[in-house]
Amino acid sequence: MTTLTDQDFRLEADRALEQLQHALLPMADEHGFEVELQNGVLQIVFEDPSPAKFVVSPNAPVRQIWVSAMSRSYKLTWQPERSIPSGTHIRRTPVERPRYAGKR
């Protein structure tokens, strides 16, 4: 497996996120969600039926693409020879949600 430098990883990750944004834009128009790529982070925002946001961002030091989707997160290990994050190395990491501490 080829090792990428931080800079090469960032360039490849930016290219992959731009391609993902380009692929999602026609669906966003048709199905009413927003896709925004800013500062190397892709956000996909849904308003209906309930508000939700997916965030896709590179993590250069560990050569992973991180996806946060509602109450879950996924870490995709980059495989340079495939030029895409590998779904075979996905590790789901649940996100801690604060517990409601209201009156009883």
Secondary structure as GFF3:
##gff-version 3
##sequence-region A 1 104
A	DSSP	alpha_helix	6	31	.	.	.	ID=ss1
A	DSSP	beta_strand	33	38	.	.	.	ID=ss2
A	DSSP	beta_strand	41	46	.	.	.	ID=ss3
A	DSSP	beta_strand	52	59	.	.	.	ID=ss4
A	DSSP	three_ten_helix	60	62	.	.	.	ID=ss5
A	DSSP	beta_strand	64	69	.	.	.	ID=ss6
A	DSSP	beta_strand	72	79	.	.	.	ID=ss7
A	DSSP	beta_strand	84	94	.	.	.	ID=ss8
###
